[in-house]
Amino acid sequence: MNKKTAISLFGSGAALGRALGISRTAIGFWPETLTIRQQDEVIGAAIRLNKITPEQAKELCNERQGNERS
């Protein structure tokens, strides 16, 4: 997952930061391609806040696995 996708799930970097309990500035320092841990945190928060369904989370995870194989 890239940072742009993560931010788009929440609408803004500030909203993503609030969901994760970190600052918007910290989000700004994330790499363009998120680490597995960051992806897991984003997906978990998105499910918890009803931004995505578990089915959509599964799709994001499947995309992640496909990217790792490439």
NUNU-885453 format. One record per atom (N, C-alpha, C): x, y, z; residue in three letters. Coordinates in steps of 0.2 Angstrom, whole numbers, plus 5000, padded with zeros to 4 digits. Last residue first. Layout:
BEGIN
XYZALA...
% end
This chain:
BEGIN
503249534966SER503449564960SER504149584961SER502749494979ARG503049444974ARG503349474968ARG502249604984GLU502849584987GLU503149524983GLU501149634977ASN501749674976ASN502349644979ASN500349524982GLY500549524975GLY501149574973GLY500149574995GLN500549514994GLN500749504986GLN499449684992ARG500049694996ARG500449634994ARG498249634987GLU498649674983GLU499349684986GLU497849564999ASN497949534993ASN498349574988ASN497549675007CYS498049635009CYS498249585003CYS496449735000LEU497149775001LEU497649725003LEU495549635001GLU495749654995GLU496449694995GLU495349635015LYS495649575012LYS495949595005LYS494749755016ALA495449745019ALA495749685016ALA493549725010GLN493949775007GLN494649775010GLN493049645020GLU493149615013GLU493649665009GLU492849725031PRO493449675031PRO493549645024PRO492749895024THR492449835027THR493049775027THR493250055029ILE493249995025ILE492949935028ILE492950135040LYS493150165033LYS493150115028LYS492650105053ASN492150085047ASN492250125041ASN493650105062LEU493250165061LEU492750165055LEU494149975061ARG493850005067ARG493450065066ARG494649985047ILE494149935049ILE493749965056ILE495650085049ALA495150095044ALA494550045046ALA496450025058ALA496150085060ALA495550095055ALA496949915051GLY496649905057GLY496149965059GLY497549985040ILE497049935039ILE496649925045ILE498550055047VAL498150085043VAL497450045042VAL499349945053GLU499049995057GLU498450035053GLU499749875041ASP499349845046ASP498949895051ASP500549975036GLN499949955032GLN499449915037GLN501549975046GLN501150035044GLN500550015040GLN502049845044ARG501749875050ARG501349935049ARG502549845031ILE502049805033ILE501649825039ILE502850025026THR503049955028THR502449915030THR502250105011LEU502250095018LEU502550025020LEU503050195000THR502850135000THR502850115008THR503550325004GLU502950324999GLU502650254999GLU503750335022PRO504050325015PRO503450315010PRO503250465033TRP503250395031TRP503450395024TRP503250605036PHE503850565036PHE503850495034PHE501850625037GLY502250655031GLY502950625031GLY501550575049ILE501250535042ILE501750565036ILE502050665057ALA502350595057ALA502150565051ALA501250775054THR501950775052THR502250715052THR500050725060ARG500050735053ARG500750745050ARG500450615074SER500350685071SER500350675063SER499450475080ILE500150515078ILE499950575075ILE498350395081GLY498650425087GLY499350455086GLY497750355070LEU498250315073LEU498550335079LEU496750455068ALA496550385069ALA497050335072ALA497550565067ARG497150555072ARG496950485074ARG498150525054GLY498550535060GLY498150525067GLY497050535046LEU497450475047LEU497850475053LEU496750675047ALA496250625049ALA496650555050ALA497950725041ALA497750745048ALA497250685051ALA497850675028GLY498450655033GLY498250665040GLY496150635024SER496750685024SER497250655029SER495350525021GLY495250595018GLY495750645019GLY495650395023PHE495350435029PHE495250505027PHE496050345011LEU495550305015LEU495250345021LEU497050425007SER496350435004SER495850395008SER498150385015ILE497850445016ILE497150455013ILE498350265008ALA498250265016ALA497850325017ALA498650304995THR498150264997THR497850265004THR499850374998LYS499350414995LYS498650374996LYS500750275003LYS500550325007LYS499950365005LYS500350114996ASN500750174996ASN500350225001ASN500449945000MET500050005000MET500550065000MET
% end
